[in-house]
Amino acid sequence: ANHTSSFDLQIDQLRVDYSNKFDWYSVNAEIMWDLTDVIQTIEFLSYSHKTTEAANTILEVWDFTDTEWDLVNSSTNTNGFYDTQFDLSDSRYRDGSDNVKVRYRTAELMETPFNLLIDRLKVDYTTVRDVHKIDFEVIWDITDVTFNLMEFIKYSHKTNVSIDIDVDIYNFSSQTWFEIESEINSQTFDDDSFALSTDFYNGSNHVRLRFQSDTWETFNEKGFKLLLDRLIIDYEYYNAVYGYLGDSQYFSFIADNEVWNVSMYYLDGQNKIFIAYMEPDPSNPNRFEYNWDSIQSASGALTNDSIDIIFHLKDIFNSTNDIRYRFIADFDLPISQFTVGNGIESFEYTPANPLTPVSFTHKETAYYREFYRIIDNTMGIVHGWAQFNSSEVSILEDLSSTLPMNFTIEYRVIDYAGNEGTNTTYNSNYQSIIFSREKAIILSSDTIDLNLGGNRMISFANTGQFNNIQFLDAYINGFNYGTAYLDIDDYYKLSFGTSNSIDTLLGYSGSLISSNIYSNTDPLDHVSWEVREDDIFAAVKHVLVEDDIIINNPIAHTTFSALNIENLYNRGFGLEDFVYIKQVYYYNTSRTEDVQQVLSEDDYNIDEEGIVTFPETSIV
């Protein structure tokens, strides 16, 4: 009704009543292919699907021309997957970029949940044919300094499809490619070779090889493969000499990591004669070693004959290679000799001195090494071999500044092949050399008066007895009293200073300031004598004053010396720096058990100089 006056409307409740319905389920999904290959034709859409519940499922494809979805399939299928195809050859089903788009959806909503299972959904198409072809070069530059002549190029190849392969080599004389072979081989590797003349390598030992194939067309990008099993050049070495072989030779060969076996052969004409398998070094598996003994009898070679040694290598891939070296046989021992003094005199009874001339000679012209060693015939000490250059030695002093009083020199030369030639005699017949650093001279002035202080110099004429050297160590009764000098008047002079002092009046022997003190002169001369007590050993030294000066030094050094019985009758035996002997024993190493037998004092004699001798009744 219409009211002409205002009024209030009071609402107690405003409500909408409704009832719930079931959930609904559906499928709506798009898939797009972006085909990036070079497409020749698009053929089919292959699909296969089913649902877990009875749902009418629609598959559609997008029509890019009419811009709408076209039906591909509409079905209710819960039983299994069925492969089906839809023709996509019409260009309307792909855009200018060859994109294809499809959609899955359900025809109606489902009250129960379900899954759409897709077993296959793909676009089948072909691409533009790929054209494959092989055309490449292999180039060698042989830089081996032993290169002499190329012999063969060896190759082995096959393909994984049936296609013709041309193998060509470049002819440097005609500036053209020369065909070695043209064949189809897709079965096994076949070993082929081609003899190389000088037409096929230039002055820089440059070789060019070419592989070419026919055109191979395929609908995929995979193409085909050319497999190379071997591609090597065999060449001849120069007949250059790598080294010299003695009758016994150590060989060491360092190989690549893959090499596991190295065997040695030598060439007898054209035949390879097996020598041995080289042993790998446990500390360096790449190094293989072998010591070949009795080479002369094994090879039948003579000195100056050539011996070719071949190292046959095998790696973990069963590939092999031969490395050849040429050696010159040298089975002759070096001939060495040396002279002392004038070359004919003997020093077995007349002493030599530090300035006595000595020279060493041999007949080696190639690489060699020289050694010498000193045998102390008094003490029985055999010093080690010392390498030296004989051209730098002209006097005995050049060999050693500590030569013993009686010694033998042994001279050894080792040639390039490792042969050793040792000489133990000088001047053709003599072995031992008596040696003294002191030389008796006649004083020109032998009177001095130390108290007056005027005449404090002694002198003697220079007659070349010391090779005219400028300075001499002067000894009086065995003790060094200073340095004598050669003056312009050709006299050696020794001065005792201008006043009396410990430096001018006391003469020290070399032993006095060493750790081992002993008397170096005969005590009966009353120049120096020993004083032995329980805890000290003292020596009275010669002085130029009336009273004795006694210097005490404690003994502080113990050592050991041994004599090999085989040298009992041809070599002396002594104790260096001898003071006191504690014990002597006999030690037999030839028995199965080592036995040490202490000798009594009746079994040996020892003098004050430490020289040991054995009486006939001694067990020794």
ZIBELZI-V684637 format. One record per residue. N is the residue number from 1. RES is the residue in one small letter. PHI is phi in radians with two decimals (* if undefined). Layout:
BEGIN
N,RES,PHI / N,RES,PHI
END
This chain:
BEGIN
1,a,* / 2,n,-1.52 / 3,h,-2.10 / 4,t,-1.63 / 5,s,-2.18 / 6,s,-1.26 / 7,f,-2.67 / 8,d,-1.74 / 9,l,-1.91 / 10,q,-1.81 / 11,i,-1.89 / 12,d,-1.49 / 13,q,-2.77 / 14,l,-2.29 / 15,r,-2.53 / 16,v,-1.97 / 17,d,-1.67 / 18,y,-2.55 / 19,s,-2.11 / 20,n,-1.28 / 21,k,-1.97 / 22,f,-1.24 / 23,d,-1.20 / 24,w,-2.01 / 25,y,-2.25 / 26,s,-2.70 / 27,v,-2.15 / 28,n,-2.68 / 29,a,-2.46 / 30,e,-1.94 / 31,i,-2.30 / 32,m,-2.23 / 33,w,-1.75 / 34,d,-1.84 / 35,l,-1.49 / 36,t,-1.63 / 37,d,-1.20 / 38,v,-1.34 / 39,i,-1.46 / 40,q,-1.68 / 41,t,-2.51 / 42,i,-1.81 / 43,e,-1.81 / 44,f,-2.42 / 45,l,-1.83 / 46,s,-1.71 / 47,y,-2.54 / 48,s,-2.81 / 49,h,-2.68 / 50,k,-2.77 / 51,t,-2.10 / 52,t,-1.45 / 53,e,-2.25 / 54,a,-1.24 / 55,a,-2.07 / 56,n,-1.25 / 57,t,-1.83 / 58,i,-1.97 / 59,l,-1.92 / 60,e,-2.26 / 61,v,-2.13 / 62,w,-1.45 / 63,d,-1.64 / 64,f,-1.28 / 65,t,-1.40 / 66,d,-1.61 / 67,t,0.88 / 68,e,-2.63 / 69,w,-1.53 / 70,d,-1.85 / 71,l,-1.26 / 72,v,-1.80 / 73,n,-2.78 / 74,s,-2.37 / 75,s,-2.77 / 76,t,-1.92 / 77,n,-2.47 / 78,t,-2.08 / 79,n,-1.47 / 80,g,-3.03 / 81,f,-1.55 / 82,y,-2.25 / 83,d,-1.26 / 84,t,-2.37 / 85,q,-2.17 / 86,f,-2.22 / 87,d,-1.26 / 88,l,-1.93 / 89,s,-1.15 / 90,d,-1.20 / 91,s,-1.16 / 92,r,-1.16 / 93,y,-1.59 / 94,r,-2.54 / 95,d,-1.53 / 96,g,-1.14 / 97,s,-1.82 / 98,d,1.03 / 99,n,-1.51 / 100,v,-2.15 / 101,k,-2.31 / 102,v,-2.26 / 103,r,-2.47 / 104,y,-1.82 / 105,r,-2.67 / 106,t,-1.72 / 107,a,-1.25 / 108,e,-2.54 / 109,l,-1.31 / 110,m,-1.94 / 111,e,-1.38 / 112,t,-1.95 / 113,p,-1.21 / 114,f,-2.69 / 115,n,-2.06 / 116,l,-1.68 / 117,l,-1.86 / 118,i,-1.93 / 119,d,-1.59 / 120,r,-2.60 / 121,l,-2.76 / 122,k,-2.58 / 123,v,-1.85 / 124,d,-1.62 / 125,y,-2.62 / 126,t,-2.07 / 127,t,-1.76 / 128,v,-1.17 / 129,r,-1.03 / 130,d,-1.54 / 131,v,-1.86 / 132,h,-2.09 / 133,k,-2.75 / 134,i,-1.81 / 135,d,-2.79 / 136,f,-2.61 / 137,e,-2.01 / 138,v,-2.09 / 139,i,-2.18 / 140,w,-1.97 / 141,d,-2.23 / 142,i,-1.51 / 143,t,-1.89 / 144,d,-1.06 / 145,v,-1.20 / 146,t,-1.60 / 147,f,-1.07 / 148,n,-2.22 / 149,l,-2.67 / 150,m,-1.35 / 151,e,-2.02 / 152,f,-2.44 / 153,i,-1.89 / 154,k,-2.00 / 155,y,-2.55 / 156,s,-2.66 / 157,h,-2.65 / 158,k,-2.77 / 159,t,-2.10 / 160,n,-1.59 / 161,v,-2.41 / 162,s,-1.44 / 163,i,-2.59 / 164,d,-1.39 / 165,i,-2.06 / 166,d,-1.69 / 167,v,-2.02 / 168,d,-2.14 / 169,i,-2.23 / 170,y,-1.45 / 171,n,-1.67 / 172,f,-1.27 / 173,s,-1.28 / 174,s,-1.65 / 175,q,1.04 / 176,t,-2.37 / 177,w,-1.54 / 178,f,-1.98 / 179,e,-1.39 / 180,i,-1.46 / 181,e,-2.80 / 182,s,-2.51 / 183,e,-2.71 / 184,i,-1.82 / 185,n,-2.57 / 186,s,-2.16 / 187,q,-1.77 / 188,t,-2.32 / 189,f,-1.24 / 190,d,-1.99 / 191,d,-1.42 / 192,d,-2.18 / 193,s,-2.54 / 194,f,-2.42 / 195,a,-1.26 / 196,l,-1.72 / 197,s,-1.77 / 198,t,-1.19 / 199,d,-1.17 / 200,f,-1.81 / 201,y,-2.59 / 202,n,-1.60 / 203,g,-1.14 / 204,s,-1.71 / 205,n,1.00 / 206,h,-1.76 / 207,v,-2.19 / 208,r,-2.13 / 209,l,-2.18 / 210,r,-2.24 / 211,f,-2.00 / 212,q,-2.38 / 213,s,-2.27 / 214,d,-1.21 / 215,t,-1.30 / 216,w,-2.10 / 217,e,-1.81 / 218,t,-2.61 / 219,f,-1.54 / 220,n,-2.27 / 221,e,-1.53 / 222,k,-1.17 / 223,g,1.18 / 224,f,-2.49 / 225,k,-2.16 / 226,l,-1.82 / 227,l,-1.84 / 228,l,-1.87 / 229,d,-1.69 / 230,r,-2.57 / 231,l,-2.73 / 232,i,-2.40 / 233,i,-2.04 / 234,d,-1.58 / 235,y,-2.41 / 236,e,-1.63 / 237,y,-1.38 / 238,y,-1.10 / 239,n,-1.42 / 240,a,-1.45 / 241,v,-1.48 / 242,y,-1.44 / 243,g,-3.10 / 244,y,-2.09 / 245,l,-2.03 / 246,g,-1.54 / 247,d,-1.30 / 248,s,-2.36 / 249,q,-2.45 / 250,y,-1.60 / 251,f,-2.03 / 252,s,-2.35 / 253,f,-2.20 / 254,i,-1.84 / 255,a,-1.99 / 256,d,-1.23 / 257,n,-1.09 / 258,e,-1.38 / 259,v,-1.34 / 260,w,-2.07 / 261,n,-2.47 / 262,v,-2.29 / 263,s,-2.08 / 264,m,-1.97 / 265,y,-2.37 / 266,y,-2.21 / 267,l,-1.54 / 268,d,-1.98 / 269,g,1.24 / 270,q,-1.77 / 271,n,-1.67 / 272,k,-1.56 / 273,i,-1.83 / 274,f,-1.17 / 275,i,-1.80 / 276,a,-3.05 / 277,y,-1.52 / 278,m,-1.35 / 279,e,-1.64 / 280,p,-1.24 / 281,d,-1.33 / 282,p,-1.02 / 283,s,-1.47 / 284,n,-2.57 / 285,p,-1.05 / 286,n,-1.37 / 287,r,-1.72 / 288,f,-2.04 / 289,e,-2.29 / 290,y,-2.83 / 291,n,-1.94 / 292,w,-1.66 / 293,d,-1.79 / 294,s,0.91 / 295,i,-1.13 / 296,q,-1.10 / 297,s,-1.26 / 298,a,-1.24 / 299,s,-1.65 / 300,g,1.29 / 301,a,-1.40 / 302,l,-2.02 / 303,t,-0.98 / 304,n,1.41 / 305,d,-1.29 / 306,s,-1.53 / 307,i,-2.22 / 308,d,-1.62 / 309,i,-1.80 / 310,i,-1.98 / 311,f,-1.79 / 312,h,-1.68 / 313,l,-1.82 / 314,k,-2.38 / 315,d,-1.82 / 316,i,-1.22 / 317,f,-1.69 / 318,n,1.16 / 319,s,-1.36 / 320,t,-2.23 / 321,n,-2.77 / 322,d,-2.00 / 323,i,-2.00 / 324,r,-2.06 / 325,y,-2.27 / 326,r,-1.87 / 327,f,-2.14 / 328,i,-1.84 / 329,a,-1.24 / 330,d,-2.47 / 331,f,-1.79 / 332,d,-1.61 / 333,l,-1.28 / 334,p,-1.08 / 335,i,-1.75 / 336,s,-2.20 / 337,q,-2.71 / 338,f,-2.57 / 339,t,-2.13 / 340,v,-2.19 / 341,g,1.27 / 342,n,-1.52 / 343,g,1.71 / 344,i,-2.25 / 345,e,-1.40 / 346,s,-1.92 / 347,f,-2.03 / 348,e,-1.31 / 349,y,-2.22 / 350,t,-1.74 / 351,p,-1.21 / 352,a,-1.54 / 353,n,-2.33 / 354,p,-0.98 / 355,l,-1.67 / 356,t,-1.12 / 357,p,-1.11 / 358,v,-2.53 / 359,s,-2.48 / 360,f,-2.16 / 361,t,-2.38 / 362,h,-2.74 / 363,k,-1.97 / 364,e,-1.38 / 365,t,-1.91 / 366,a,-1.57 / 367,y,-1.06 / 368,y,-2.67 / 369,r,-2.28 / 370,e,-2.05 / 371,f,-2.42 / 372,y,-2.46 / 373,r,-2.54 / 374,i,-1.91 / 375,i,-1.95 / 376,d,-1.41 / 377,n,-1.28 / 378,t,-1.42 / 379,m,-1.63 / 380,g,1.32 / 381,i,-1.62 / 382,v,-1.84 / 383,h,-1.37 / 384,g,-1.25 / 385,w,-1.18 / 386,a,-2.07 / 387,q,-1.37 / 388,f,-2.69 / 389,n,-1.93 / 390,s,-1.10 / 391,s,-1.20 / 392,e,-1.68 / 393,v,-2.00 / 394,s,-2.28 / 395,i,-2.32 / 396,l,-1.05 / 397,e,-1.05 / 398,d,-1.20 / 399,l,-1.35 / 400,s,-2.85 / 401,s,-1.59 / 402,t,-2.24 / 403,l,-1.16 / 404,p,-1.32 / 405,m,-1.26 / 406,n,-2.49 / 407,f,-2.55 / 408,t,-2.16 / 409,i,-1.80 / 410,e,-2.03 / 411,y,-2.08 / 412,r,-2.23 / 413,v,-2.14 / 414,i,-1.99 / 415,d,-1.51 / 416,y,-1.07 / 417,a,-1.50 / 418,g,1.58 / 419,n,-1.24 / 420,e,-1.97 / 421,g,-2.17 / 422,t,-2.09 / 423,n,-2.09 / 424,t,-2.00 / 425,t,-2.17 / 426,y,-1.97 / 427,n,0.87 / 428,s,1.34 / 429,n,-2.24 / 430,y,-1.92 / 431,q,-2.06 / 432,s,-1.35 / 433,i,-2.26 / 434,i,-1.40 / 435,f,-2.32 / 436,s,-2.54 / 437,r,-1.55 / 438,e,-1.79 / 439,k,-2.36 / 440,a,-1.22 / 441,i,-2.33 / 442,i,-1.78 / 443,l,-1.28 / 444,s,-1.35 / 445,s,-2.28 / 446,d,-2.16 / 447,t,-2.04 / 448,i,-2.36 / 449,d,-2.22 / 450,l,-1.22 / 451,n,-1.33 / 452,l,-1.32 / 453,g,1.46 / 454,g,-1.65 / 455,n,-1.75 / 456,r,-2.14 / 457,m,-2.46 / 458,i,-2.02 / 459,s,-2.68 / 460,f,-2.65 / 461,a,-1.32 / 462,n,-1.51 / 463,t,-2.02 / 464,g,1.50 / 465,q,-1.16 / 466,f,-2.10 / 467,n,0.98 / 468,n,1.07 / 469,i,-1.24 / 470,q,-1.35 / 471,f,-2.27 / 472,l,-2.28 / 473,d,-1.36 / 474,a,-1.79 / 475,y,-2.01 / 476,i,-2.09 / 477,n,0.94 / 478,g,1.59 / 479,f,-2.08 / 480,n,-1.32 / 481,y,-1.90 / 482,g,2.40 / 483,t,-2.10 / 484,a,-1.57 / 485,y,-2.12 / 486,l,-1.61 / 487,d,-1.60 / 488,i,-1.21 / 489,d,-1.50 / 490,d,1.16 / 491,y,-2.17 / 492,y,-1.53 / 493,k,-2.25 / 494,l,-2.17 / 495,s,-1.82 / 496,f,-1.84 / 497,g,1.33 / 498,t,-1.94 / 499,s,-2.64 / 500,n,-1.46 / 501,s,-2.67 / 502,i,-1.11 / 503,d,-1.24 / 504,t,-1.69 / 505,l,-1.87 / 506,l,-1.96 / 507,g,-1.78 / 508,y,-1.81 / 509,s,-1.39 / 510,g,-1.06 / 511,s,-1.29 / 512,l,-1.10 / 513,i,-1.80 / 514,s,-1.71 / 515,s,-1.38 / 516,n,-2.11 / 517,i,-1.79 / 518,y,-2.66 / 519,s,-1.47 / 520,n,-1.85 / 521,t,-2.34 / 522,d,-1.26 / 523,p,-1.04 / 524,l,-1.19 / 525,d,-1.36 / 526,h,1.00 / 527,v,-1.59 / 528,s,-2.63 / 529,w,-2.50 / 530,e,-1.65 / 531,v,-2.19 / 532,r,-1.93 / 533,e,-2.33 / 534,d,-1.14 / 535,d,-2.03 / 536,i,-2.45 / 537,f,-2.30 / 538,a,-2.14 / 539,a,-2.31 / 540,v,-1.55 / 541,k,-1.78 / 542,h,-1.19 / 543,v,-2.33 / 544,l,-1.77 / 545,v,-2.26 / 546,e,-1.21 / 547,d,-1.55 / 548,d,-1.38 / 549,i,-1.95 / 550,i,-1.89 / 551,i,-2.06 / 552,n,-1.81 / 553,n,-2.29 / 554,p,-1.29 / 555,i,-1.34 / 556,a,-2.48 / 557,h,-2.59 / 558,t,-2.14 / 559,t,-2.50 / 560,f,-2.46 / 561,s,-2.48 / 562,a,-2.25 / 563,l,-2.12 / 564,n,-1.36 / 565,i,-1.03 / 566,e,-1.14 / 567,n,-1.78 / 568,l,-1.05 / 569,y,-1.77 / 570,n,-2.09 / 571,r,-2.66 / 572,g,-1.29 / 573,f,-2.54 / 574,g,-2.55 / 575,l,-1.94 / 576,e,-1.14 / 577,d,0.90 / 578,f,-1.18 / 579,v,-2.22 / 580,y,-2.65 / 581,i,-1.83 / 582,k,-1.72 / 583,q,-2.73 / 584,v,-2.19 / 585,y,-2.47 / 586,y,-1.85 / 587,y,-2.27 / 588,n,-1.78 / 589,t,-1.64 / 590,s,-1.49 / 591,r,-1.42 / 592,t,-1.19 / 593,e,-2.05 / 594,d,-1.24 / 595,v,-2.14 / 596,q,-1.94 / 597,q,-2.11 / 598,v,-1.31 / 599,l,-1.60 / 600,s,-1.44 / 601,e,-1.15 / 602,d,-1.39 / 603,d,-1.58 / 604,y,-2.71 / 605,n,-2.23 / 606,i,-2.46 / 607,d,-1.70 / 608,e,-1.19 / 609,e,-1.55 / 610,g,1.52 / 611,i,-1.43 / 612,v,-1.80 / 613,t,-2.28 / 614,f,-2.20 / 615,p,-1.18 / 616,e,-1.10 / 617,t,-1.44 / 618,s,-1.17 / 619,i,-1.06 / 620,v,-1.16
END
